[in-house]
Amino acid sequence: MQSAQLGRTDLSVTRICLGSMTWGSQNSEAEGWAQIDRALERGVNFIDTAELYPTNPIAPEKCGRTEEVIGNWIANNKARRGDVIIATKVASKGSAVRDGAAPDGAMMRLAVENSLKRLKTDVIDLYQLHWPVRGSYHFRQVWKYDPTKQNRDETIAHIVDMLETAAALIKEGKIRSFGLSNETCWGIAQWLRVADEQGLPRVVSTQNEYNLLYRPHDIDLAELSHNEDVGLLSYSPLAGGILSGKYLNGARPEPSRAIPNPTIGGRLVEEQEPATAAYVDIARRHGLDPSAMALAWCLTRPFMTSVIIGATTLEQLDVCLSAADLTLSDEVLAEIQAVYRRYPMAV
């Protein structure tokens, strides 16, 4: 399993990261543990979670359960804690946590303490802000995104507060690094500027959605990733399972994310169908599994630090893990690019 440096830290993470957001809802604790064991057997050293998880559906009474699943695994495998890099997140404004309050430094400190308890560990390797307090175009908001109501001074004050808290938590040994999620190019640039000007921790990554159907990182964010060493941790690299092809022609297999979440967070819409069908056709004509091809393609992107996979079954997990050893031919890559030119924004 190949690895990549996490920003400018000394942490080396595997190019595939094990996502966990279904553990505690769609998946039992035993199934979550089995996925961890299988991923580690295959060389993965990176697990991502959040205080908000599990999802499908998100419910206030279940928030934190996924961290508990991971924490119980850690408690039963204490000798292996050093083999795993744990990333988690503080929920942001409008979440199911803390009545949707916007996080500040004090709230982030409380969230860290609670996550440490649930994870049964002394340190969180990567701590992330789940989404910007000011809002962003992720979570299918791209079609109505309007930044004109943002207050720049409030944004900068928030960044200072959060980074000062992150600096203190790093000094105390409670977190090792700080990252972002669902951020924009301008937003990341401000976090970096404030950090450089005030000697505070630089963000090391951004966890944004990225897949064959949704590629906003290709332009300005790619330039920022390259020049500032803020790599992408891509979530939903299969667009919630859509790129496996299992939902084509109206199919709704059970169990799947589309049963409790019929549009898969706004992704399962008719506009994606022709693009998905074209990508699945490429895979099948070249003897490839569509999911493995989609993940392997993500791994070709120069700004990609790690691709966050998620699975309900061990069989699905094995397919996802196989992408680490899959090299796509020039012909396949050219055909993928041709489909993208026809369907540049399919979800």
C-alpha positions as CSV (number, residue, x, y, z in Angstrom):
1,M,0.0,0.0,0.0
2,Q,1.6,3.3,-1.1
3,S,1.7,6.2,1.3
4,A,1.8,10.0,1.1
5,Q,2.9,12.7,3.5
6,L,0.1,14.5,5.3
7,G,0.8,18.2,4.5
8,R,4.1,19.3,6.0
9,T,3.9,17.0,9.0
10,D,5.9,13.8,9.7
11,L,2.8,11.7,9.4
12,S,2.7,9.3,6.4
13,V,-0.8,8.1,5.6
14,T,-1.8,5.3,3.2
15,R,-3.3,6.4,-0.2
16,I,-6.5,4.6,0.8
17,C,-8.2,5.7,4.1
18,L,-10.9,3.6,5.7
19,G,-14.1,5.6,6.2
20,S,-16.5,4.7,9.0
21,M,-19.6,6.7,8.8
22,T,-22.0,3.7,8.6
23,W,-20.6,2.0,11.8
24,G,-23.3,2.2,14.4
25,S,-26.2,2.5,11.9
26,Q,-25.9,0.4,8.7
27,N,-23.1,-1.6,10.3
28,S,-22.8,-3.2,13.7
29,E,-19.8,-2.8,15.9
30,A,-18.6,-6.3,15.0
31,E,-18.8,-5.4,11.3
32,G,-16.9,-2.2,11.9
33,W,-14.1,-4.1,13.7
34,A,-14.0,-6.7,10.9
35,Q,-13.5,-3.8,8.4
36,I,-10.7,-2.4,10.5
37,D,-9.0,-5.7,10.7
38,R,-9.3,-6.4,7.0
39,A,-8.0,-2.9,6.0
40,L,-5.0,-3.2,8.3
41,E,-4.3,-6.7,6.9
42,R,-4.2,-5.0,3.4
43,G,-1.7,-2.3,4.6
44,V,-4.1,0.6,5.4
45,N,-3.0,2.8,8.3
46,F,-5.5,5.6,8.1
47,I,-9.1,5.7,9.5
48,D,-11.4,8.7,9.2
49,T,-14.4,9.4,11.5
50,A,-16.3,12.3,13.0
51,E,-18.2,13.2,16.2
52,L,-21.3,13.5,14.0
53,Y,-21.3,9.9,12.7
54,P,-23.0,7.5,12.1
55,T,-25.0,8.7,9.1
56,N,-27.9,7.2,7.2
57,P,-29.7,8.7,8.9
58,I,-28.0,11.3,11.1
59,A,-29.7,11.3,14.5
60,P,-28.7,13.3,17.6
61,E,-29.0,10.4,19.9
62,K,-26.5,8.4,17.8
63,C,-23.9,11.0,17.2
64,G,-20.5,9.8,18.6
65,R,-21.4,6.1,18.2
66,T,-19.0,5.6,15.4
67,E,-16.1,7.0,17.4
68,E,-17.2,4.6,20.2
69,V,-16.9,1.6,17.8
70,I,-13.4,2.6,16.9
71,G,-12.5,3.3,20.5
72,N,-13.7,-0.1,21.5
73,W,-11.5,-1.7,18.8
74,I,-8.5,0.4,20.1
75,A,-9.2,-0.8,23.7
76,N,-9.2,-4.4,22.5
77,N,-6.1,-3.9,20.4
78,K,-3.9,-1.6,22.5
79,A,-0.7,-2.9,21.0
80,R,-1.8,-1.8,17.5
81,R,-2.7,1.8,18.3
82,G,0.6,2.9,16.8
83,D,-0.3,1.2,13.5
84,V,-3.3,3.5,13.0
85,I,-3.6,7.2,12.1
86,I,-6.9,8.4,13.4
87,A,-8.7,11.4,11.9
88,T,-11.9,12.8,13.3
89,K,-13.9,16.1,13.0
90,V,-15.7,18.7,15.1
91,A,-19.2,19.3,13.8
92,S,-20.0,22.8,12.5
93,K,-22.9,25.2,12.4
94,G,-26.4,23.6,11.9
95,S,-25.3,20.0,12.8
96,A,-27.1,17.5,15.0
97,V,-24.5,18.1,17.7
98,R,-24.8,20.7,20.4
99,D,-28.1,22.0,19.0
100,G,-26.4,23.1,15.8
101,A,-24.3,25.8,17.4
102,A,-21.4,27.2,15.4
103,P,-18.1,25.9,16.9
104,D,-15.6,28.3,18.5
105,G,-12.3,27.5,20.1
106,A,-13.9,26.6,23.5
107,M,-16.4,24.3,21.8
108,M,-13.7,22.6,19.8
109,R,-11.7,21.9,22.9
110,L,-14.7,20.3,24.5
111,A,-15.3,18.3,21.3
112,V,-11.7,17.1,21.3
113,E,-12.0,15.9,25.0
114,N,-15.2,14.0,24.2
115,S,-13.8,12.4,21.1
116,L,-10.7,11.3,23.0
117,K,-12.9,9.6,25.5
118,R,-15.0,7.9,22.9
119,L,-12.0,6.9,20.9
120,K,-10.2,5.6,24.0
121,T,-6.9,7.2,23.0
122,D,-4.6,9.9,24.2
123,V,-4.2,11.7,21.0
124,I,-6.1,12.4,17.7
125,D,-3.6,12.4,14.8
126,L,-5.7,14.6,12.5
127,Y,-8.4,16.9,13.8
128,Q,-10.7,18.6,11.2
129,L,-13.4,21.2,11.1
130,H,-16.3,19.3,9.4
131,W,-17.4,22.3,7.3
132,P,-17.0,26.1,7.3
133,V,-19.1,28.1,9.7
134,R,-19.8,30.6,7.0
135,G,-21.1,27.8,4.6
136,S,-19.6,26.4,1.4
137,Y,-20.7,25.0,-2.0
138,H,-20.2,21.4,-0.9
139,F,-23.1,19.1,0.2
140,R,-24.8,19.8,-3.2
141,Q,-25.0,23.5,-2.5
142,V,-23.1,24.4,-5.6
143,W,-26.2,25.3,-7.5
144,K,-27.3,28.0,-5.1
145,Y,-24.0,29.0,-3.5
146,D,-23.9,32.7,-2.6
147,P,-20.9,34.0,-0.6
148,T,-22.1,37.7,-0.8
149,K,-23.6,37.5,2.7
150,Q,-20.4,36.4,4.4
151,N,-18.7,38.7,6.8
152,R,-14.9,38.7,6.2
153,D,-14.0,40.1,9.7
154,E,-16.1,37.4,11.4
155,T,-14.5,34.7,9.3
156,I,-10.9,35.8,10.1
157,A,-11.7,36.2,13.8
158,H,-13.1,32.6,13.8
159,I,-10.0,31.3,12.1
160,V,-7.7,32.9,14.6
161,D,-9.8,31.5,17.5
162,M,-9.8,28.0,16.1
163,L,-6.1,28.0,15.2
164,E,-5.1,29.3,18.6
165,T,-7.0,26.5,20.2
166,A,-5.5,24.0,17.8
167,A,-2.0,25.3,18.8
168,A,-2.8,24.8,22.4
169,L,-4.2,21.3,21.8
170,I,-1.1,20.3,19.9
171,K,1.1,21.6,22.6
172,E,-0.8,19.6,25.2
173,G,-0.4,16.5,23.0
174,K,-4.1,16.0,22.4
175,I,-4.0,16.4,18.6
176,R,-1.1,16.1,16.2
177,S,-2.3,18.2,13.3
178,F,-5.3,20.3,12.1
179,G,-7.2,20.0,8.8
180,L,-10.3,21.3,7.1
181,S,-13.3,19.7,5.3
182,N,-15.7,21.0,2.7
183,E,-13.6,24.1,2.2
184,T,-13.1,26.4,-0.7
185,C,-9.9,27.7,-2.3
186,W,-10.4,31.2,-0.7
187,G,-11.2,29.7,2.7
188,I,-8.1,27.5,2.8
189,A,-6.0,30.4,1.7
190,Q,-7.2,32.4,4.7
191,W,-6.5,29.6,7.1
192,L,-3.0,29.4,5.7
193,R,-2.4,33.2,5.7
194,V,-3.5,33.6,9.3
195,A,-1.3,30.6,10.4
196,D,1.8,32.0,8.6
197,E,1.2,35.6,9.9
198,Q,0.6,34.6,13.5
199,G,2.8,31.5,13.8
200,L,-0.1,29.2,14.3
201,P,-0.5,25.6,12.9
202,R,-0.9,25.3,9.2
203,V,-3.8,23.2,8.0
204,V,-2.4,20.0,6.5
205,S,-5.3,18.8,4.3
206,T,-8.8,19.4,3.2
207,Q,-11.4,16.6,3.1
208,N,-13.8,17.4,0.2
209,E,-16.0,15.4,-2.0
210,Y,-14.3,14.3,-5.2
211,N,-15.2,11.6,-7.8
212,L,-15.7,11.0,-11.5
213,L,-19.0,12.9,-11.3
214,Y,-18.0,15.8,-9.1
215,R,-14.6,17.4,-9.7
216,P,-14.4,20.9,-8.3
217,H,-10.8,20.3,-7.0
218,D,-9.4,20.2,-10.5
219,I,-8.9,23.9,-11.0
220,D,-8.0,26.5,-8.3
221,L,-8.0,24.0,-5.4
222,A,-5.5,21.8,-7.3
223,E,-3.2,24.8,-7.7
224,L,-3.4,25.5,-4.0
225,S,-2.8,21.9,-3.1
226,H,0.3,21.8,-5.1
227,N,1.8,25.1,-4.0
228,E,0.8,25.0,-0.3
229,D,1.1,21.2,0.5
230,V,-2.6,21.0,1.4
231,G,-3.6,17.7,-0.2
232,L,-7.1,16.4,-0.8
233,L,-8.7,13.6,1.3
234,S,-11.5,12.7,-1.0
235,Y,-14.8,11.5,0.4
236,S,-17.6,9.9,-1.6
237,P,-15.1,8.8,-4.3
238,L,-17.9,6.5,-5.6
239,A,-20.6,9.2,-5.3
240,G,-22.3,7.3,-2.5
241,G,-22.1,4.0,-4.5
242,I,-23.6,5.4,-7.7
243,L,-20.4,4.8,-9.6
244,S,-20.6,1.1,-8.9
245,G,-23.4,1.1,-11.4
246,K,-25.8,-0.6,-9.0
247,Y,-28.5,2.1,-9.3
248,L,-28.6,2.3,-13.1
249,N,-32.0,2.0,-14.8
250,G,-33.8,2.7,-11.5
251,A,-32.4,-0.3,-9.6
252,R,-32.5,0.0,-5.8
253,P,-30.8,-3.0,-4.3
254,E,-31.1,-3.9,-0.7
255,P,-29.2,-3.2,1.5
256,S,-27.9,0.0,0.1
257,R,-27.6,3.7,1.0
258,A,-30.5,4.5,-1.3
259,I,-33.0,2.7,0.9
260,P,-32.8,5.0,4.0
261,N,-31.6,8.0,1.8
262,P,-33.4,7.8,-1.5
263,T,-31.4,10.6,-3.3
264,I,-28.1,9.8,-1.5
265,G,-27.7,13.3,-0.3
266,G,-28.9,14.8,-3.7
267,R,-26.5,12.7,-5.8
268,L,-29.0,10.1,-7.1
269,V,-30.7,12.4,-9.7
270,E,-31.5,11.7,-13.3
271,E,-28.7,14.0,-14.5
272,Q,-26.0,11.6,-13.4
273,E,-27.4,8.6,-15.1
274,P,-25.8,9.0,-18.6
275,A,-22.4,9.9,-17.2
276,T,-22.5,7.0,-14.7
277,A,-23.6,4.6,-17.5
278,A,-20.7,5.8,-19.7
279,Y,-18.1,5.3,-16.9
280,V,-19.5,1.8,-16.0
281,D,-19.4,0.9,-19.7
282,I,-15.7,1.8,-19.9
283,A,-14.9,-0.4,-16.9
284,R,-16.8,-3.4,-18.2
285,R,-15.4,-3.2,-21.7
286,H,-11.9,-3.2,-20.2
287,G,-12.6,-6.0,-17.8
288,L,-12.5,-3.8,-14.7
289,D,-14.8,-3.5,-11.7
290,P,-16.5,-0.1,-12.0
291,S,-15.9,0.8,-8.4
292,A,-12.3,-0.2,-8.5
293,M,-11.8,1.8,-11.7
294,A,-13.4,4.9,-10.2
295,L,-11.2,4.7,-7.1
296,A,-8.0,3.9,-9.0
297,W,-8.8,7.0,-11.2
298,C,-9.0,9.2,-8.0
299,L,-5.6,7.8,-7.0
300,T,-4.1,9.1,-10.3
301,R,-4.8,12.7,-9.4
302,P,-1.7,14.7,-8.4
303,F,-3.3,16.6,-5.5
304,M,-4.6,13.4,-3.9
305,T,-3.3,12.5,-0.5
306,S,-5.7,9.8,0.3
307,V,-9.0,8.4,-1.0
308,I,-11.6,7.7,1.8
309,I,-13.5,4.4,1.0
310,G,-16.6,3.2,2.7
311,A,-18.3,-0.2,2.5
312,T,-21.2,-2.0,4.0
313,T,-19.8,-5.5,3.5
314,L,-16.4,-7.1,3.5
315,E,-16.8,-8.1,-0.1
316,Q,-17.4,-4.4,-1.0
317,L,-14.4,-3.4,1.1
318,D,-12.2,-5.9,-0.8
319,V,-13.2,-4.4,-4.1
320,C,-12.4,-0.9,-2.8
321,L,-9.0,-2.0,-1.5
322,S,-8.1,-3.7,-4.8
323,A,-8.0,-0.2,-6.3
324,A,-4.6,0.4,-4.6
325,D,-3.0,-2.2,-6.9
326,L,-4.8,-1.2,-10.1
327,T,-3.0,0.7,-12.8
328,L,-5.3,2.2,-15.4
329,S,-4.1,2.1,-19.0
330,D,-3.7,5.2,-21.1
331,E,-6.6,4.1,-23.2
332,V,-8.9,3.9,-20.2
333,L,-7.8,7.2,-18.9
334,A,-8.4,8.8,-22.3
335,E,-11.9,7.3,-22.4
336,I,-12.6,8.6,-18.9
337,Q,-11.5,12.1,-20.0
338,A,-13.7,12.0,-23.1
339,V,-16.8,11.2,-20.9
340,Y,-15.9,14.0,-18.6
341,R,-15.8,16.5,-21.5
342,R,-19.4,15.4,-22.3
343,Y,-20.6,15.5,-18.7
344,P,-18.5,17.9,-16.8
345,M,-20.9,18.4,-13.9
346,A,-23.2,15.4,-13.5
347,V,-24.4,15.7,-9.9
